[in-house]
Amino acid sequence: MHSMKGSVLHLFDMISEQKVDLETVIHSLVLENTTKVILHFTPSDDLVCEKEVYEDSNVLFVRQEGELFPKEFKHPMTSQA
């Protein structure tokens, strides 16, 4: 799931029964004028990219003490209730 807003590609989620290479997907979606790609989920790959702390009113409840996810963790829109 993705959308283009101006020169920014927003990739909301990738759903597949097989392992998919994220960089290949990104390269197939970008246009000539694309200047930035924003992932609205935390990639499982060791993708080299700039990470930012995501703040939103949508929360993920996990029953465990201590820190489980990195500060930059973002669960995909398709997993939100």
C-alpha positions in Angstrom: 0.0 0.0 0.0 1.5 3.3 -1.0 0.7 6.9 -2.1 2.5 9.8 -3.7 2.1 13.2 -2.2 4.0 15.7 -4.3 7.6 14.3 -4.5 7.2 12.1 -1.4 6.4 8.4 -1.6 4.5 7.1 1.4 4.8 3.3 1.8 2.2 2.2 4.3 2.7 -1.6 4.4 3.9 -4.6 2.4 1.9 -7.8 2.5 3.2 -10.9 1.0 3.3 -14.7 1.6 6.9 -14.6 0.5 9.9 -12.6 1.6 10.1 -9.4 -0.5 13.1 -7.2 -0.9 12.1 -3.7 0.3 14.7 -1.9 -1.8 13.4 -3.6 -4.9 9.8 -2.5 -4.1 10.9 1.1 -3.4 12.8 1.3 -6.6 9.8 0.0 -8.6 7.5 2.7 -7.0 9.7 5.9 -7.1 9.2 8.4 -9.9 11.8 10.7 -11.4 10.7 13.6 -9.1 10.6 11.4 -5.9 12.8 13.2 -3.3 11.9 11.2 -0.2 10.4 7.9 0.8 8.6 7.6 4.1 8.0 4.1 5.6 4.9 4.0 7.8 6.2 0.8 9.4 9.5 -0.5 10.8 11.3 -2.5 8.2 12.6 -5.9 9.2 15.5 -5.6 6.8 18.8 -3.9 7.7 17.8 -1.1 5.4 20.3 1.8 5.5 18.0 4.9 6.1 17.5 7.8 8.3 15.3 6.9 11.3 13.0 9.3 13.2 11.0 8.9 16.3 7.3 8.5 15.4 4.7 10.2 17.6 1.0 9.5 17.0 -2.2 8.9 19.0 -2.3 5.3 17.6 -0.7 3.0 20.2 0.4 -0.6 20.2 -0.4 -2.4 23.5 2.2 -5.1 24.4 2.0 -7.0 27.7 5.7 -7.1 28.7 7.9 -5.2 31.1 10.9 -3.3 29.9 11.7 -1.9 26.4 10.7 -4.2 23.7 10.9 -2.1 20.6 13.3 0.7 19.5 12.1 4.3 19.8 11.7 4.5 16.0 9.3 1.5 16.0 6.1 2.0 13.9 3.5 -0.7 13.5 1.8 -0.6 10.1 -1.5 1.0 9.5 -3.0 -2.4 8.5 -2.4 -3.7 12.1 -4.2 -0.8 13.8 -7.7 -1.3 15.2 
